[in-house]
């Protein structure tokens, strides 16, 4: 099989992260003093691309940035992480997307995202890049771009037997759920699962109900991440729900952990590992990311994991 057919294509967002670390979040109208500040490349699509590439996967990114310094630096960082950036477009109509992130001493975060160039990820962009989509193994989409663009990318993938992977984050109560007919693998957290299914999420039992409901909506696999409580997997045609535990760690920054999980999961699947073993490994690798500051910079490379935590690999 050609290397192109073994490729992950991420049709998704690119965002400049601007991160302030502080002891506590400010109340409305209040200013608090920060402890440190970091600026780095981000965006759910780019994060997932980097996470997969750092595990050795062949990854190409389809995205949009502005004609500005943030666009330059994000493309540079993707290249340095081994991601193919030939299908990233530039626009002079708007700016590269930004995320203003505040992280408190409990490692919780709150984020304001201005999507900018990401909203130019239209169906036309998917059609323009149809060749790379149809010649891939997995196509990944998220919720930070034009929903119609995601649909077109998945339609192209489905026509050509390419696995479709949706991470509908950040959650949107107005999401067009009909896209799930085009999805093979859906991965959500509890909030996103509640938006999609309408089932309030208060405990693991509620999450199990939501996972089953999402499988009934189209996907072959529904995955719900539960933070320190692990990960749930529902599979079409299988009654039992798998509850996969995750290694407990001391978190210092959880920003981008969900993206690390998704990218790592895709990297393991494309390497031929089973869904359950891929999820277990991806969850443990994502747990490593929260022990470091930053987003993409917090993702561990395959050689580091082999050396320090070989048991985390499938």
The 8 nearest C-alpha neighbors of each residue, nearest first, counted from 0:
[[1, 4, 2, 5, 3, 136, 6, 134],
 [2, 0, 3, 4, 5, 6, 134, 135],
 [1, 3, 5, 4, 6, 0, 57, 135],
 [4, 2, 6, 1, 5, 135, 134, 136],
 [3, 5, 135, 136, 1, 134, 2, 6],
 [6, 4, 2, 136, 3, 135, 269, 1],
 [5, 7, 57, 135, 3, 136, 4, 58],
 [6, 8, 58, 137, 136, 138, 135, 57],
 [9, 7, 138, 59, 58, 60, 137, 139],
 [8, 10, 139, 60, 11, 138, 61, 44],
 [11, 9, 61, 140, 139, 60, 62, 8],
 [10, 12, 44, 140, 62, 9, 141, 61],
 [11, 13, 44, 42, 117, 143, 43, 62],
 [12, 14, 42, 45, 41, 44, 62, 96],
 [15, 13, 42, 96, 41, 97, 16, 40],
 [14, 16, 97, 40, 41, 98, 96, 39],
 [15, 17, 98, 39, 41, 38, 40, 97],
 [18, 16, 38, 99, 100, 98, 37, 15],
 [19, 17, 100, 37, 36, 101, 38, 16],
 [18, 20, 36, 101, 35, 33, 100, 102],
 [21, 19, 102, 35, 34, 33, 101, 103],
 [22, 20, 33, 103, 34, 23, 102, 104],
 [23, 21, 104, 103, 20, 24, 33, 34],
 [24, 22, 103, 21, 25, 104, 31, 102],
 [23, 25, 103, 26, 22, 21, 101, 31],
 [26, 24, 29, 31, 30, 23, 27, 28],
 [25, 27, 29, 28, 24, 30, 31, 23],
 [28, 26, 29, 25, 30, 24, 31, 23],
 [27, 29, 26, 30, 25, 31, 24, 32],
 [30, 28, 26, 25, 27, 31, 24, 32],
 [29, 31, 25, 32, 28, 26, 27, 24],
 [32, 30, 25, 33, 29, 24, 21, 23],
 [33, 31, 21, 34, 30, 22, 20, 23],
 [32, 34, 21, 20, 35, 19, 31, 22],
 [35, 33, 21, 20, 32, 36, 19, 22],
 [34, 36, 20, 33, 19, 37, 21, 18],
 [37, 35, 19, 18, 20, 38, 34, 33],
 [36, 38, 18, 17, 39, 19, 35, 293],
 [39, 37, 17, 16, 18, 36, 40, 15],
 [38, 40, 16, 15, 41, 37, 17, 293],
 [39, 41, 15, 73, 16, 14, 295, 76],
 [42, 40, 14, 15, 16, 46, 45, 13],
 [41, 43, 14, 13, 12, 45, 44, 46],
 [44, 42, 46, 45, 12, 258, 47, 41],
 [43, 45, 11, 12, 47, 46, 42, 9],
 [44, 46, 48, 42, 13, 47, 43, 41],
 [47, 45, 43, 49, 48, 44, 41, 295],
 [48, 46, 262, 258, 50, 44, 49, 45],
 [47, 49, 45, 51, 46, 50, 262, 52],
 [48, 50, 52, 46, 51, 47, 53, 45],
 [51, 49, 262, 47, 259, 53, 48, 52],
 [52, 50, 262, 266, 263, 54, 48, 49],
 [51, 53, 56, 49, 55, 54, 50, 58],
 [52, 54, 300, 50, 55, 51, 49, 301],
 [55, 53, 301, 52, 51, 56, 300, 266],
 [54, 56, 52, 53, 57, 51, 301, 266],
 [55, 57, 52, 266, 51, 54, 58, 53],
 [56, 58, 6, 7, 52, 55, 59, 5],
 [59, 57, 7, 82, 6, 8, 56, 52],
 [60, 58, 83, 8, 82, 9, 84, 7],
 [59, 61, 9, 84, 8, 83, 62, 10],
 [62, 60, 10, 86, 87, 9, 11, 59],
 [61, 63, 87, 11, 12, 60, 88, 10],
 [62, 64, 88, 87, 116, 89, 117, 120],
 [65, 63, 95, 89, 70, 116, 90, 88],
 [66, 64, 95, 94, 90, 89, 67, 70],
 [65, 67, 91, 90, 89, 70, 64, 94],
 [68, 66, 70, 65, 69, 71, 94, 95],
 [67, 69, 71, 70, 72, 66, 65, 73],
 [70, 68, 72, 71, 67, 73, 95, 15],
 [69, 71, 64, 73, 67, 68, 65, 72],
 [72, 70, 68, 69, 74, 73, 75, 67],
 [71, 73, 75, 69, 74, 70, 76, 68],
 [74, 72, 76, 40, 70, 75, 71, 69],
 [73, 75, 77, 71, 76, 72, 78, 70],
 [74, 76, 72, 78, 73, 77, 71, 79],
 [77, 75, 79, 73, 78, 74, 72, 80],
 [78, 76, 80, 74, 82, 79, 75, 73],
 [79, 77, 81, 82, 75, 80, 76, 74],
 [78, 80, 76, 81, 77, 75, 82, 74],
 [81, 79, 77, 78, 82, 49, 76, 52],
 [80, 82, 78, 79, 52, 77, 83, 53],
 [81, 83, 78, 77, 58, 59, 80, 84],
 [82, 84, 59, 85, 60, 58, 78, 81],
 [85, 83, 86, 87, 60, 82, 59, 78],
 [86, 84, 87, 83, 60, 59, 61, 88],
 [87, 85, 61, 84, 88, 60, 62, 128],
 [88, 86, 62, 61, 63, 84, 85, 60],
 [87, 89, 63, 62, 86, 64, 90, 61],
 [90, 88, 64, 65, 63, 66, 87, 91],
 [89, 91, 65, 92, 66, 64, 93, 88],
 [92, 90, 66, 93, 65, 89, 94, 67],
 [91, 93, 90, 94, 65, 116, 66, 115],
 [94, 92, 91, 115, 116, 65, 90, 95],
 [95, 93, 65, 115, 116, 96, 64, 67],
 [94, 96, 65, 64, 116, 115, 70, 69],
 [95, 97, 115, 114, 14, 113, 116, 15],
 [98, 96, 15, 14, 113, 112, 16, 95],
 [99, 97, 112, 16, 111, 100, 17, 15],
 [98, 100, 17, 111, 110, 18, 16, 112],
 [101, 99, 110, 18, 109, 98, 17, 19],
 [100, 102, 19, 108, 109, 18, 20, 110],
 [101, 103, 108, 20, 107, 106, 21, 19],
 [104, 102, 23, 22, 21, 106, 105, 107],
 [103, 105, 22, 106, 21, 23, 102, 107],
 [104, 106, 103, 107, 251, 250, 102, 22],
 [107, 105, 252, 251, 104, 103, 102, 253],
 [108, 106, 105, 102, 103, 253, 252, 109],
 [109, 107, 102, 101, 103, 106, 110, 100],
 [108, 110, 101, 100, 102, 111, 107, 24],
 [109, 111, 100, 99, 112, 98, 101, 108],
 [110, 112, 99, 98, 100, 113, 109, 97],
 [111, 113, 98, 97, 114, 110, 99, 96],
 [114, 112, 97, 96, 115, 98, 111, 99],
 [113, 115, 96, 117, 112, 118, 116, 97],
 [114, 116, 96, 94, 117, 95, 93, 113],
 [117, 115, 64, 95, 118, 119, 63, 94],
 [118, 116, 144, 119, 114, 115, 12, 120],
 [117, 119, 144, 145, 116, 120, 115, 114],
 [118, 120, 117, 121, 116, 63, 145, 144],
 [121, 119, 118, 117, 145, 148, 124, 144],
 [120, 122, 148, 123, 124, 119, 145, 147],
 [123, 121, 148, 125, 151, 124, 147, 126],
 [122, 124, 126, 121, 125, 127, 148, 120],
 [125, 123, 127, 121, 122, 126, 120, 128],
 [126, 124, 122, 128, 152, 123, 127, 129],
 [125, 127, 129, 123, 128, 124, 122, 151],
 [126, 128, 124, 125, 129, 123, 130, 122],
 [129, 127, 125, 126, 130, 131, 124, 132],
 [130, 128, 126, 132, 131, 127, 125, 133],
 [131, 129, 133, 132, 128, 134, 127, 126],
 [130, 132, 134, 129, 133, 128, 135, 8],
 [133, 131, 129, 130, 134, 135, 156, 8],
 [132, 134, 130, 156, 159, 135, 131, 129],
 [135, 133, 131, 4, 132, 3, 130, 136],
 [136, 134, 4, 6, 132, 133, 3, 137],
 [135, 137, 5, 4, 161, 6, 7, 162],
 [138, 136, 162, 7, 161, 135, 163, 8],
 [139, 137, 8, 163, 9, 7, 164, 162],
 [138, 140, 164, 9, 165, 10, 163, 8],
 [141, 139, 165, 10, 11, 149, 9, 166],
 [142, 140, 166, 167, 168, 165, 143, 11],
 [141, 143, 167, 168, 144, 169, 166, 140],
 [142, 144, 12, 141, 169, 117, 168, 114],
 [145, 143, 117, 118, 142, 120, 12, 146],
 [144, 146, 118, 148, 147, 120, 121, 149],
 [147, 145, 149, 148, 144, 150, 142, 175],
 [148, 146, 150, 149, 145, 122, 121, 151],
 [147, 149, 122, 121, 151, 145, 146, 150],
 [150, 148, 146, 152, 147, 151, 140, 153],
 [149, 151, 147, 153, 148, 152, 154, 178],
 [150, 152, 154, 148, 122, 153, 149, 125],
 [153, 151, 149, 125, 155, 150, 154, 156],
 [152, 154, 156, 150, 155, 151, 157, 181],
 [155, 153, 151, 157, 156, 152, 150, 158],
 [156, 154, 152, 158, 153, 157, 151, 133],
 [155, 157, 161, 153, 159, 154, 133, 158],
 [158, 156, 154, 160, 159, 155, 161, 153],
 [159, 157, 155, 156, 160, 154, 161, 133],
 [158, 160, 156, 157, 133, 161, 155, 134],
 [159, 161, 157, 158, 156, 162, 133, 136],
 [160, 162, 156, 136, 159, 137, 157, 163],
 [163, 161, 137, 183, 136, 138, 160, 164],
 [162, 164, 138, 183, 182, 137, 139, 153],
 [163, 165, 184, 139, 185, 138, 183, 182],
 [166, 164, 185, 140, 141, 139, 167, 184],
 [165, 167, 141, 186, 168, 185, 187, 140],
 [168, 166, 142, 141, 165, 170, 169, 187],
 [169, 167, 142, 170, 166, 141, 191, 143],
 [168, 170, 142, 167, 171, 143, 191, 141],
 [169, 171, 191, 168, 167, 172, 194, 190],
 [172, 170, 173, 174, 169, 194, 191, 168],
 [171, 173, 194, 174, 170, 195, 191, 193],
 [174, 172, 171, 175, 194, 176, 195, 170],
 [173, 175, 171, 172, 176, 195, 170, 146],
 [176, 174, 177, 178, 173, 146, 179, 172],
 [175, 177, 178, 174, 179, 195, 180, 216],
 [176, 178, 179, 175, 180, 181, 216, 174],
 [179, 177, 176, 180, 181, 150, 175, 182],
 [180, 178, 182, 181, 177, 217, 176, 218],
 [179, 181, 217, 178, 182, 177, 218, 216],
 [180, 182, 179, 178, 153, 154, 183, 157],
 [183, 181, 179, 218, 163, 180, 184, 164],
 [182, 184, 218, 219, 163, 164, 162, 220],
 [185, 183, 164, 220, 218, 182, 221, 219],
 [186, 184, 165, 221, 164, 166, 222, 220],
 [185, 187, 222, 166, 223, 221, 165, 184],
 [188, 186, 223, 191, 192, 166, 222, 224],
 [187, 189, 224, 223, 191, 190, 192, 225],
 [188, 190, 192, 191, 200, 193, 223, 187],
 [191, 189, 193, 192, 188, 194, 170, 200],
 [190, 192, 170, 194, 193, 188, 189, 187],
 [191, 193, 189, 195, 190, 194, 187, 196],
 [192, 194, 197, 198, 190, 196, 191, 195],
 [195, 193, 172, 191, 192, 197, 196, 190],
 [194, 196, 192, 193, 197, 191, 176, 172],
 [197, 195, 193, 198, 194, 192, 209, 212],
 [196, 198, 193, 194, 195, 199, 192, 209],
 [197, 199, 193, 196, 209, 200, 205, 208],
 [200, 198, 193, 197, 201, 205, 196, 190],
 [201, 199, 205, 202, 206, 193, 189, 198],
 [202, 200, 205, 199, 203, 206, 204, 189],
 [201, 203, 205, 204, 200, 206, 207, 199],
 [202, 204, 206, 205, 207, 201, 200, 225],
 [205, 203, 207, 206, 202, 208, 201, 200],
 [206, 204, 208, 200, 203, 207, 202, 201],
 [205, 207, 203, 209, 204, 208, 210, 200],
 [206, 208, 204, 210, 205, 209, 203, 211],
 [207, 209, 205, 211, 206, 210, 212, 204],
 [210, 208, 212, 206, 207, 211, 196, 213],
 [209, 211, 207, 213, 212, 208, 221, 233],
 [212, 210, 208, 214, 209, 213, 233, 207],
 [211, 213, 209, 215, 210, 214, 208, 216],
 [214, 212, 216, 210, 215, 211, 209, 221],
 [215, 213, 218, 211, 216, 212, 217, 221],
 [214, 216, 212, 213, 217, 211, 218, 235],
 [217, 215, 213, 214, 179, 218, 212, 180],
 [216, 218, 180, 179, 215, 214, 219, 182],
 [219, 217, 183, 182, 214, 220, 184, 179],
 [220, 218, 235, 183, 234, 184, 214, 217],
 [219, 221, 234, 184, 218, 233, 214, 235],
 [222, 220, 185, 233, 210, 214, 232, 186],
 [221, 223, 186, 232, 231, 185, 187, 220],
 [224, 222, 187, 231, 188, 230, 186, 225],
 [223, 225, 230, 188, 226, 187, 229, 231],
 [226, 224, 228, 229, 230, 227, 223, 188],
 [225, 227, 228, 229, 224, 230, 188, 245],
 [226, 228, 229, 225, 247, 245, 246, 244],
 [229, 227, 225, 226, 244, 230, 245, 224],
 [230, 228, 244, 245, 225, 227, 243, 226],
 [229, 231, 224, 243, 225, 223, 242, 244],
 [232, 230, 242, 223, 222, 241, 243, 224],
 [233, 231, 222, 241, 240, 221, 234, 242],
 [234, 232, 240, 221, 210, 220, 211, 222],
 [235, 233, 220, 237, 219, 236, 232, 221],
 [236, 234, 219, 237, 214, 220, 233, 218],
 [235, 237, 234, 238, 219, 214, 233, 239],
 [238, 236, 234, 235, 239, 233, 240, 211],
 [239, 237, 236, 240, 234, 233, 235, 211],
 [238, 240, 237, 241, 233, 234, 232, 236],
 [239, 241, 233, 232, 242, 238, 231, 207],
 [240, 242, 232, 231, 243, 239, 233, 275],
 [243, 241, 231, 230, 240, 244, 232, 229],
 [244, 242, 230, 229, 241, 231, 279, 245],
 [243, 245, 229, 242, 230, 228, 246, 279],
 [246, 244, 229, 283, 282, 247, 227, 243],
 [245, 247, 283, 248, 244, 286, 227, 282],
 [248, 246, 245, 227, 249, 286, 283, 250],
 [249, 247, 250, 246, 286, 290, 287, 289],
 [248, 250, 290, 251, 247, 289, 286, 287],
 [251, 249, 289, 290, 252, 248, 106, 253],
 [250, 252, 106, 290, 289, 291, 249, 292],
 [253, 251, 106, 289, 292, 254, 250, 291],
 [252, 254, 289, 256, 106, 255, 107, 250],
 [255, 253, 252, 256, 294, 108, 293, 289],
 [256, 254, 294, 258, 257, 259, 253, 46],
 [257, 255, 259, 285, 258, 253, 254, 260],
 [258, 256, 260, 259, 255, 261, 285, 224],
 [257, 259, 47, 261, 255, 260, 256, 46],
 [258, 260, 256, 50, 262, 285, 257, 261],
 [261, 259, 257, 281, 285, 263, 258, 262],
 [262, 260, 264, 258, 263, 259, 47, 265],
 [263, 261, 47, 51, 50, 265, 259, 264],
 [262, 264, 281, 266, 51, 260, 265, 261],
 [263, 265, 261, 281, 267, 262, 266, 277],
 [264, 266, 268, 262, 267, 263, 269, 261],
 [267, 265, 51, 263, 269, 264, 56, 268],
 [268, 266, 270, 264, 277, 265, 269, 272],
 [269, 267, 265, 271, 270, 272, 266, 264],
 [268, 270, 271, 266, 267, 265, 5, 136],
 [269, 271, 267, 268, 272, 266, 56, 5],
 [272, 270, 268, 269, 273, 267, 266, 274],
 [273, 271, 268, 267, 270, 277, 274, 276],
 [274, 272, 276, 275, 277, 271, 268, 267],
 [273, 275, 277, 276, 278, 272, 268, 264],
 [276, 274, 278, 277, 273, 279, 232, 243],
 [275, 277, 279, 278, 273, 274, 313, 280],
 [278, 276, 274, 280, 267, 275, 279, 264],
 [279, 277, 281, 275, 276, 280, 264, 282],
 [280, 278, 276, 282, 277, 281, 275, 243],
 [279, 281, 283, 311, 277, 312, 282, 278],
 [282, 280, 278, 263, 284, 260, 264, 283],
 [283, 281, 285, 279, 280, 284, 260, 245],
 [282, 284, 286, 280, 285, 281, 245, 246],
 [283, 285, 281, 287, 286, 282, 280, 288],
 [286, 284, 282, 260, 288, 287, 259, 283],
 [287, 285, 283, 284, 288, 289, 282, 248],
 [286, 288, 284, 285, 289, 290, 283, 299],
 [287, 289, 297, 285, 298, 286, 290, 291],
 [288, 290, 253, 250, 252, 291, 287, 286],
 [289, 291, 250, 288, 251, 287, 249, 252],
 [292, 290, 297, 289, 288, 251, 252, 293],
 [291, 293, 252, 297, 251, 294, 290, 289],
 [294, 292, 297, 296, 295, 291, 254, 252],
 [293, 295, 255, 297, 296, 254, 41, 292],
 [294, 296, 297, 298, 46, 293, 41, 49],
 [295, 297, 294, 293, 298, 292, 39, 291],
 [298, 296, 288, 291, 294, 295, 293, 292],
 [299, 297, 288, 295, 296, 50, 300, 259],
 [298, 300, 297, 303, 301, 288, 304, 53],
 [301, 299, 53, 303, 302, 54, 304, 298],
 [300, 302, 54, 304, 303, 53, 305, 299],
 [301, 303, 305, 304, 300, 306, 54, 299],
 [304, 302, 306, 300, 301, 305, 307, 299],
 [303, 305, 308, 301, 307, 306, 302, 309],
 [306, 304, 309, 302, 303, 308, 307, 301],
 [305, 307, 303, 304, 308, 302, 309, 301],
 [308, 306, 304, 305, 303, 309, 302, 310],
 [307, 309, 304, 310, 311, 305, 306, 312],
 [310, 308, 305, 311, 312, 304, 307, 306],
 [309, 311, 308, 312, 313, 305, 280, 304],
 [312, 310, 280, 309, 308, 283, 313, 284],
 [311, 313, 280, 310, 309, 305, 304, 308],
 [312, 276, 280, 277, 311, 272, 267, 310]]
